[in-house]
């Protein structure tokens, strides 16, 4: 059984931006050589303090989530100040996970969609671009870039944000132009489709415009190779 003083030291570390002391449970008993602290709301988020009951000394602390790995451990703990710092680190990790969870969830969803897009091209009959196709496609990408820049700049109230989006766009188009000469048609179209999807996810206000412009600026033979499933996903629309 831990002393009231030590219990209070532990509890004092629990309050942070998104956690309170009532969010945690401290489990201990007279015979156990460990103290277990559980975060109530997420299974697996816990901290364990192991100690030598004979020498009355702490030996190690392990906790999840860690700062980098799922689990982290400290050994040869000697002072109460070390205990405070380690518990605070654990609590900060929990707070960071709470904040990042929606972001992580969004990333996982996007990765799932990217795999779905890859599967859409499984039946694609592959070949290489010839020199005329490469030149034509690079010109079309220049037109697409200019069209998207004009659309982005329509929002006059967000000049700084617009500059950031345009730099990102320029980088993506430059990559696609470089890939035309090195990738097969299937792999280039997969790269193009993935980039357009992720760009639309990152900038939702451009989704509808991308659905029209990204499709209609492509050469006709490339348009015809885009799977119908992907057209629904972006969604891609023919120019009226």
C-alpha positions as CSV (number, residue, x, y, z in Angstrom):
1,X,0.0,0.0,0.0
2,X,1.5,3.4,-1.0
3,X,1.5,6.3,1.4
4,X,-1.0,9.1,1.0
5,X,1.9,11.5,0.4
6,X,3.1,9.4,-2.6
7,X,-0.4,9.0,-3.9
8,X,-0.8,12.8,-3.8
9,X,2.5,13.3,-5.7
10,X,1.1,11.0,-8.4
11,X,-2.3,12.7,-8.6
12,X,-0.8,16.1,-8.9
13,X,0.7,15.2,-12.3
14,X,-2.6,14.3,-13.9
15,X,-4.1,17.7,-14.7
16,X,-3.3,18.9,-18.2
17,X,-5.1,20.5,-21.2
18,X,-7.4,17.5,-21.9
19,X,-7.0,15.4,-18.7
20,X,-8.1,15.7,-15.1
21,X,-7.2,13.7,-12.0
22,X,-10.6,12.0,-12.1
23,X,-9.8,10.5,-15.5
24,X,-7.3,8.2,-13.9
25,X,-7.5,5.1,-11.6
26,X,-4.6,4.1,-9.3
27,X,-4.5,0.4,-8.5
28,X,-2.4,-1.0,-5.7
29,X,-2.5,-3.5,-2.8
30,X,-0.4,-4.6,0.1
31,X,1.3,-7.5,-1.6
32,X,1.8,-6.2,-5.1
33,X,5.2,-5.0,-6.2
34,X,3.7,-2.7,-8.8
35,X,1.4,0.3,-8.9
36,X,-0.8,0.5,-11.9
37,X,-2.3,3.8,-13.1
38,X,-5.0,3.5,-15.8
39,X,-6.5,6.2,-18.0
40,X,-10.2,5.4,-17.9
41,X,-11.2,6.4,-21.5
42,X,-8.7,4.6,-23.8
43,X,-7.9,1.0,-23.2
44,X,-4.2,0.3,-23.0
45,X,-3.2,3.7,-21.8
46,X,-1.5,2.9,-18.5
47,X,1.6,3.4,-16.4
48,X,3.2,0.9,-14.1
49,X,5.6,1.6,-11.3
50,X,7.7,-1.4,-10.2
51,X,9.5,-1.3,-6.9
52,X,11.6,-3.4,-4.5
53,X,9.3,-4.0,-1.5
54,X,12.2,-5.0,0.7
55,X,14.5,-2.1,0.0
56,X,11.5,0.2,-0.4
57,X,13.0,1.6,-3.6
58,X,11.5,2.2,-7.0
59,X,13.1,0.1,-9.7
60,X,11.4,1.0,-13.0
61,X,8.5,2.8,-14.7
62,X,6.8,1.7,-18.0
63,X,4.0,3.4,-19.7
64,X,1.9,3.6,-22.9
65,X,1.6,5.6,-25.0
66,X,5.3,6.5,-25.3
67,X,6.8,9.6,-26.8
68,X,7.8,7.6,-30.0
69,X,7.0,4.0,-29.4
70,X,3.7,2.5,-28.1
71,X,5.5,1.6,-24.9
72,X,8.3,3.4,-23.1
73,X,10.3,2.3,-20.0
74,X,12.7,4.0,-17.5
75,X,14.8,1.9,-15.2
76,X,16.8,2.7,-12.0
77,X,14.5,5.4,-10.8
78,X,16.0,7.0,-7.7
79,X,14.1,10.2,-6.8
80,X,10.6,11.4,-6.4
81,X,11.4,14.2,-8.8
82,X,12.2,11.6,-11.5
83,X,8.8,10.0,-10.8
84,X,7.1,13.4,-11.2
85,X,8.8,14.1,-14.6
86,X,8.1,10.6,-15.9
87,X,4.4,10.7,-15.0
88,X,4.1,14.2,-16.5
89,X,5.7,12.9,-19.7
90,X,3.1,10.1,-19.8
91,X,0.2,12.5,-19.2
92,X,1.5,14.8,-21.9
93,X,1.7,11.9,-24.3
94,X,-1.9,11.1,-23.6
95,X,-2.9,14.7,-24.3
96,X,-0.9,14.7,-27.6
97,X,-2.7,11.5,-28.6
98,X,-6.1,13.0,-27.8
99,X,-5.3,16.0,-30.0
100,X,-3.8,14.0,-32.9
101,X,-6.4,11.3,-33.0
102,X,-8.6,13.0,-35.5
103,X,-5.6,13.8,-37.7
104,X,-4.3,10.2,-37.4
105,X,-7.8,8.9,-38.3
106,X,-7.9,11.2,-41.3
107,X,-4.5,10.0,-42.5
108,X,-5.6,6.3,-42.1
109,X,-8.8,7.0,-44.1
110,X,-6.7,8.7,-46.9
111,X,-4.3,5.7,-47.0
112,X,-7.2,3.4,-47.3
113,X,-8.6,5.4,-50.2
114,X,-5.2,5.4,-51.9
115,X,-5.1,1.6,-51.7
116,X,-8.6,1.6,-53.1
117,X,-7.4,3.8,-56.0
118,X,-4.5,1.5,-56.7
119,X,-6.9,-1.4,-57.0
120,X,-8.9,0.4,-59.6
121,X,-6.0,0.2,-62.0
122,X,-5.4,-3.5,-61.7
123,X,-6.9,-4.3,-65.1
124,X,-5.1,-1.4,-66.9
125,X,-3.3,-2.5,-70.1
126,X,0.0,-0.9,-69.6
127,X,2.4,0.7,-72.1
128,X,4.9,3.6,-72.3
129,X,4.3,7.1,-73.5
130,X,5.9,8.0,-76.8
131,X,7.6,11.4,-77.3
132,X,4.6,13.1,-78.8
133,X,2.4,12.0,-75.9
134,X,4.9,13.2,-73.4
135,X,5.0,16.7,-75.0
136,X,1.3,16.9,-75.3
137,X,0.7,15.8,-71.7
138,X,3.3,18.3,-70.3
139,X,1.5,21.1,-72.1
140,X,-1.8,19.9,-70.7
141,X,-0.3,19.9,-67.2
142,X,0.9,23.5,-67.7
143,X,-2.7,24.4,-68.7
144,X,-4.1,22.6,-65.7
145,X,-1.7,24.4,-63.4
146,X,-2.6,27.8,-64.8
147,X,-6.3,27.1,-64.5
148,X,-6.0,25.9,-60.9
149,X,-3.9,29.0,-59.9
150,X,-6.6,31.3,-61.3
151,X,-9.2,29.4,-59.3
152,X,-7.2,29.6,-56.1
153,X,-6.5,33.3,-56.5
154,X,-10.2,34.1,-56.8
155,X,-10.3,34.2,-53.0
156,X,-8.8,37.7,-52.6
157,X,-9.0,37.6,-48.8
158,X,-6.5,34.7,-48.3
159,X,-3.5,35.8,-50.3
160,X,-0.9,34.2,-47.9
161,X,-2.8,30.9,-47.8
162,X,-3.2,31.0,-51.6
163,X,0.5,31.4,-52.0
164,X,1.1,28.3,-49.9
165,X,-1.4,26.3,-51.9
166,X,0.0,27.5,-55.2
167,X,3.6,26.4,-54.1
168,X,2.2,23.0,-53.2
169,X,0.4,22.8,-56.6
170,X,3.5,23.8,-58.5
171,X,5.5,21.1,-56.8
172,X,2.9,18.4,-57.6
173,X,2.6,19.5,-61.3
174,X,6.4,19.6,-61.6
175,X,6.6,16.0,-60.2
176,X,3.9,14.8,-62.6
177,X,5.7,16.4,-65.6
178,X,9.0,14.7,-64.6
179,X,7.2,11.3,-64.1
180,X,5.7,11.4,-67.6
181,X,9.1,10.6,-69.1
182,X,10.0,7.8,-66.6
183,X,6.8,6.0,-65.6
184,X,4.6,3.8,-67.7
185,X,1.1,5.0,-68.5
186,X,-0.5,3.0,-65.8
187,X,1.9,4.1,-63.1
188,X,1.7,7.8,-64.2
189,X,-2.1,7.8,-64.3
190,X,-2.1,6.2,-60.9
191,X,0.3,8.9,-59.6
192,X,-1.9,11.6,-61.2
193,X,-5.1,10.2,-59.8
194,X,-3.7,9.8,-56.3
195,X,-2.2,13.3,-56.2
196,X,-5.4,14.9,-57.4
197,X,-7.4,13.0,-54.8
198,X,-5.1,13.9,-51.9
199,X,-4.9,17.5,-53.1
200,X,-8.7,17.7,-53.1
201,X,-8.9,16.1,-49.6
202,X,-6.4,18.7,-48.3
203,X,-8.2,21.6,-50.0
204,X,-11.9,20.6,-50.1
205,X,-13.0,24.0,-51.6
206,X,-11.2,22.9,-54.8
207,X,-12.8,19.5,-55.0
208,X,-15.6,20.3,-57.5
209,X,-13.3,22.4,-59.6
210,X,-10.7,19.6,-59.7
211,X,-13.4,17.2,-60.6
212,X,-14.0,19.1,-63.9
213,X,-10.6,20.7,-64.7
214,X,-8.3,17.8,-63.8
215,X,-10.3,15.5,-66.0
216,X,-10.9,17.8,-69.0
217,X,-7.3,19.1,-69.3
218,X,-6.1,15.5,-69.9
219,X,-5.7,14.2,-73.5
220,X,-8.6,12.2,-74.7
221,X,-6.8,8.9,-74.8
222,X,-5.7,9.4,-71.2
223,X,-9.2,10.4,-70.1
224,X,-10.6,7.2,-71.5
225,X,-8.3,5.1,-69.3
226,X,-9.5,6.6,-66.0
227,X,-11.6,4.0,-64.2
228,X,-15.3,4.9,-63.6
229,X,-14.8,4.1,-59.9
230,X,-12.3,6.9,-59.6
231,X,-14.5,9.3,-61.5
232,X,-17.1,8.8,-58.7
233,X,-14.5,9.1,-56.0
234,X,-13.1,12.6,-56.9
235,X,-15.8,13.1,-58.4
236,X,-14.7,13.7,-62.0
237,X,-17.1,15.5,-64.3
238,X,-17.1,16.1,-68.0
239,X,-17.1,19.7,-69.1
240,X,-20.5,20.8,-70.2
